[in-house]
Amino acid sequence: GFELPNCRQLAAEVGANASALEKEIGPEQFPVNEHYFGLVNFGNTCYCNSVLQALYFCRPFREKVLAYKSQPRKKESLLTCLADLFHSIATQKKKVGVIPPKKFITRLRKENELFDNYMQQDAHEFLNYLLNTVADILQEEKKQEKQNGRLPNGSIDSENSNSPDPTWVHEIFQGTLTNETRCLTCETISSKDEDFLDLSVDVEQNTSITHCLRGFSNTETLCSEYKYYCEECRSKQEAHKRMKVKKLPMILALHLKRFKYMDQLHRYTKLSYRVVFPLELRLFNTSGDATNPDRMYDLVAVVVHCGSGPNRGHYIAIVKSHDFWLLFDDDIVEVRIVVIHCL
């Protein structure tokens, strides 16, 4: 149900949770200038709350959002509401507690009808929508500043180019994939690049993140009716096709494709397979000319769906802050002594 307890009861519960959290971390261990605040659920908004917590503890993203807040006042947008929320958490006098992200949720529901209901939504769809919307807002603002002559690099060349300037969203999350196709007749390799803000990988039974990523880059043979038109041979030929990572992002957002459409059921079902994930990850499926091919990633956050199907269940976030892990379950925040290595 969506009924909220009365305010006095909520305040008492929250106070008890918060003081327990503060005690558990201890005053000596509590990181300086850090705040751990749960977010009130406004009727199945756990998908949103869990993603917001994961992004808040993604340091480069948080810093950029807070820096945006300090700029001259802009007209209200999803980004200004996000900046207000992050600023509200970061400037709290208390170290722990609960904040209602009401303004952000109201704006989200106003802007996108997909989220304008009390149904459970997909956390991955929300992350995608949020990052793309923030990037669009920043690009539009940059464009306006160029037109108003406030930016020094408003040259004719850059204004006429079709691709807008990359934003800090792209600097943090964007990587590049290269799609390589090798003709099996003439051996010519053609490659096509595409940018991504997150990687979606298939899951199987008894698997690991590393295995899922290898599967993402498996070689696929294009044959029979799927033959590839080779420019060199000027005809359709059998070919090998594979996807590699050409440019690694600063922060890698991975999405496990747990919701699969089952034809015989005419609906999506959840693949509740156990997926082992490491706390450190190196990508091996990089192309020969990849930038930083040996980059090592440290796990900083996991958004978890608990439940049996895509339109039901509950989302939580497990995040790393300084040297310990915390579980954010809407307004509840708990320290996790042992981190779960598989979900």
C-alpha positions in Angstrom: 0.0 0.0 0.0 1.0 3.6 -0.3 -0.4 5.0 2.9 2.2 7.1 4.8 2.2 6.8 8.6 1.2 9.9 10.5 4.0 12.5 10.8 4.7 12.0 14.5 5.0 8.2 14.1 7.3 8.7 11.0 9.4 11.2 12.9 9.8 8.8 15.9 10.7 5.9 13.6 13.1 7.9 11.6 14.8 9.4 14.7 15.3 5.9 16.1 16.8 4.6 12.8 19.0 7.7 12.4 20.5 7.5 15.9 21.1 3.8 15.6 23.0 4.5 12.3 25.1 7.2 13.9 25.9 4.9 16.9 26.8 2.0 14.6 29.2 4.1 12.5 30.6 5.8 15.6 31.7 9.5 16.0 35.4 8.8 15.3 34.6 6.8 12.1 31.9 9.1 10.7 33.3 10.8 7.6 33.8 14.5 7.8 31.2 16.5 5.7 29.3 13.4 4.8 25.5 12.9 5.2 23.5 9.8 5.1 19.8 10.6 4.4 17.0 8.3 3.5 14.4 9.5 1.0 10.7 9.4 1.6 8.7 7.1 -0.8 5.9 9.0 -2.6 4.0 5.9 -3.7 6.2 3.3 -5.5 9.1 5.8 -6.0 11.7 3.4 -4.7 13.0 3.0 -8.3 13.8 6.7 -8.2 15.1 6.9 -4.6 17.6 4.0 -5.2 19.0 5.6 -8.4 19.3 9.0 -6.7 21.2 7.5 -3.8 23.6 5.7 -6.2 24.2 8.9 -8.1 24.6 11.0 -4.9 27.5 8.7 -3.8 29.0 8.8 -7.3 31.5 11.6 -6.3 32.2 13.2 -9.7 28.5 13.4 -10.5 27.6 14.8 -7.0 30.3 17.5 -7.3 29.1 18.6 -10.7 25.4 18.8 -9.6 26.4 20.8 -6.5 28.6 23.2 -8.6 25.6 23.7 -10.9 23.5 24.7 -7.8 26.0 27.5 -7.1 25.6 29.0 -10.5 23.1 32.0 -11.1 19.5 30.9 -10.6 18.0 29.1 -13.6 14.4 28.4 -14.4 13.0 25.3 -12.8 13.9 22.0 -14.5 14.6 18.4 -13.5 18.3 19.5 -13.1 17.5 22.4 -10.8 15.3 20.1 -8.7 18.1 17.5 -8.5 20.6 20.2 -7.6 18.3 21.5 -4.8 17.9 17.9 -3.5 21.6 17.2 -3.5 22.3 20.6 -1.9 19.7 20.0 0.8 21.4 16.6 1.7 24.9 18.1 1.6 24.1 21.1 3.8 22.1 19.4 6.5 23.1 20.2 10.1 22.5 16.6 11.1 24.6 13.8 9.8 21.8 11.3 9.3 18.0 11.6 8.8 15.3 11.6 6.1 14.4 14.0 3.3 11.3 14.1 1.2 12.3 14.5 -2.5 8.9 16.0 -3.2 9.9 18.8 -5.5 12.0 16.4 -7.7 9.2 13.7 -7.9 6.6 16.4 -8.7 8.8 17.7 -11.5 9.6 14.2 -12.8 5.9 13.3 -13.0 5.1 16.6 -14.7 7.8 16.2 -17.4 7.4 12.5 -18.3 4.0 10.7 -18.2 5.8 7.4 -18.0 6.6 8.2 -14.3 3.3 10.1 -13.7 1.5 7.3 -11.8 1.8 5.2 -8.6 3.0 2.1 -10.5 6.4 0.5 -10.0 8.8 1.8 -12.7 12.1 0.5 -14.1 15.1 1.9 -12.4 17.2 1.6 -15.5 14.7 3.5 -17.6 14.7 6.2 -15.0 18.5 6.4 -14.9 18.6 6.7 -18.7 15.9 9.4 -18.7 17.6 11.4 -16.0 21.1 11.4 -17.5 19.8 12.2 -21.0 17.6 15.0 -19.7 20.4 16.5 -17.6 22.7 16.4 -20.7 20.0 18.0 -22.9 19.4 20.8 -20.4 23.2 21.5 -20.2 23.5 21.5 -24.0 20.6 23.8 -24.4 22.0 26.2 -21.8 25.4 26.2 -23.5 23.7 26.9 -26.9 21.8 29.8 -25.3 25.1 31.2 -23.8 26.8 31.0 -27.2 24.0 32.8 -28.9 24.1 35.5 -26.2 27.8 35.8 -26.8 28.8 34.7 -23.3 31.0 31.8 -24.4 34.4 32.6 -25.9 34.3 29.5 -28.2 31.1 30.4 -30.0 32.8 30.0 -33.4 30.9 29.6 -36.6 32.4 26.1 -37.0 31.2 24.7 -33.7 27.8 26.3 -34.0 27.2 24.7 -37.4 28.3 21.2 -36.3 25.5 18.7 -35.8 26.9 17.1 -32.7 26.5 19.3 -29.6 29.4 19.8 -27.2 29.8 17.1 -24.7 28.6 17.9 -21.2 29.9 16.8 -17.8 27.3 13.9 -18.0 29.2 12.7 -21.0 32.6 13.3 -19.4 31.6 11.1 -16.4 29.5 8.3 -18.0 30.1 8.2 -21.7 32.1 5.5 -23.4 32.4 4.4 -27.0 31.7 1.0 -28.5 33.1 -0.1 -31.8 31.1 -2.6 -33.9 33.6 -4.5 -36.0 32.4 -6.6 -39.0 34.9 -8.8 -40.8 34.0 -10.2 -44.2 34.9 -13.9 -44.4 35.6 -13.7 -48.1 37.9 -10.7 -48.5 38.9 -10.3 -44.8 38.1 -6.6 -44.9 37.1 -5.2 -41.5 34.7 -2.3 -41.3 34.0 -0.7 -38.0 31.3 1.7 -36.7 31.5 3.6 -33.4 28.6 4.3 -31.1 28.5 6.1 -27.8 26.9 4.8 -24.6 26.0 6.1 -21.1 25.5 2.6 -19.8 26.1 -1.0 -21.0 23.2 -3.5 -21.0 24.4 -7.1 -20.7 22.5 -10.4 -20.8 22.4 -12.7 -17.8 22.4 -16.5 -17.6 22.3 -19.1 -14.9 25.3 -19.3 -12.5 27.1 -16.4 -14.0 29.3 -13.4 -13.1 29.6 -9.8 -14.2 32.9 -10.8 -16.0 31.1 -13.6 -17.8 28.2 -11.3 -18.8 30.7 -8.8 -20.3 32.5 -11.5 -22.2 29.1 -12.6 -23.7 28.5 -9.0 -24.7 31.6 -9.2 -26.9 31.1 -12.7 -28.3 31.7 -13.0 -32.0 28.5 -13.5 -34.0 28.4 -15.1 -37.5 26.2 -13.3 -40.0 25.1 -16.0 -42.5 22.1 -17.2 -44.6 19.4 -14.4 -44.7 21.5 -12.3 -42.3 24.5 -12.0 -44.6 26.4 -8.8 -44.5 26.7 -6.5 -47.6 30.5 -6.0 -48.1 31.4 -2.8 -49.9 34.7 -4.4 -51.0 33.1 -7.5 -52.6 30.0 -5.5 -53.6 27.8 -8.4 -52.6 26.3 -10.1 -49.6 28.8 -12.2 -47.8 29.2 -14.3 -44.6 30.9 -12.2 -41.9 32.0 -12.2 -38.3 30.6 -9.4 -36.1 31.6 -8.4 -32.6 31.3 -5.4 -30.2 34.3 -4.0 -28.4 34.8 -1.1 -26.1 36.9 1.6 -27.7 36.7 4.3 -25.1 36.2 3.4 -21.4 34.0 5.8 -19.4 35.2 7.4 -16.2 32.3 5.7 -14.4 30.9 2.5 -15.9 27.2 2.0 -15.5 26.2 -1.6 -16.0 22.7 -2.8 -16.5 21.9 -6.5 -16.1 19.0 -7.4 -18.4 16.9 -9.4 -15.9 13.5 -8.7 -17.4 13.0 -10.9 -20.5 10.0 -11.1 -22.8 8.6 -14.6 -22.9 6.6 -15.2 -26.1 4.6 -18.1 -24.6 3.5 -16.0 -21.6 3.0 -12.8 -23.6 4.7 -10.8 -20.8 8.0 -9.9 -19.3 9.4 -12.2 -16.6 12.3 -11.8 -14.2 15.5 -13.9 -14.6 16.3 -14.3 -10.9 19.7 -15.9 -11.6 22.6 -15.4 -9.1 25.1 -13.1 -10.6 28.5 -12.8 -8.9 30.2 -9.5 -9.1 33.7 -8.4 -8.0 34.5 -5.3 -6.0 37.1 -4.5 -8.7 36.6 -4.9 -12.4 38.9 -4.7 -15.4 37.3 -4.8 -18.9 39.1 -7.2 -21.3 36.8 -6.7 -24.3 38.5 -3.5 -25.5 39.6 -2.8 -29.0 43.2 -2.6 -30.1 43.2 1.2 -30.1 41.2 1.6 -26.9 42.1 4.5 -24.6 43.1 3.4 -21.1 42.5 -0.4 -21.8 43.9 -1.3 -18.4 41.6 0.9 -16.4 40.4 -0.8 -13.1 37.0 0.0 -11.9 36.0 -0.1 -8.2 32.4 -0.9 -7.3 30.7 2.1 -5.8 27.0 1.3 -6.0 24.4 -1.4 -6.8 20.7 -0.8 -7.4 18.9 -4.0 -6.6 15.4 -5.1 -7.6 13.8 -7.4 -5.1 10.7 -9.3 -6.3 9.4 -11.6 -9.0 8.4 -9.3 -11.8 9.1 -6.0 -13.6 5.9 -4.3 -12.5 6.0 -5.4 -8.9 8.7 -5.7 -6.2 10.9 -3.1 -4.6 14.2 -1.3 -5.4 17.0 -0.7 -2.9 20.5 0.7 -3.3 23.8 -0.5 -1.7 26.5 2.1 -1.9 30.1 2.5 -0.8 30.9 5.6 1.1 34.5 6.1 2.2 35.5 2.6 3.6 32.1 1.2 4.4 28.9 0.0 2.7 25.4 1.3 3.3 22.0 0.0 2.4 19.4 2.6 1.4 15.9 1.4 1.4 13.8 4.5 0.9 13.8 6.2 4.3 15.8 3.5 6.0 19.6 3.6 6.0 21.7 0.8 7.4 25.4 0.0 7.6 26.4 -3.3 5.9 29.3 -4.9 7.5 29.6 -7.6 4.9 29.0 -6.7 1.3 26.9 -9.0 -0.8 29.0 -10.4 -3.7 26.1 -11.8 -5.7 22.6 -10.8 -6.4 
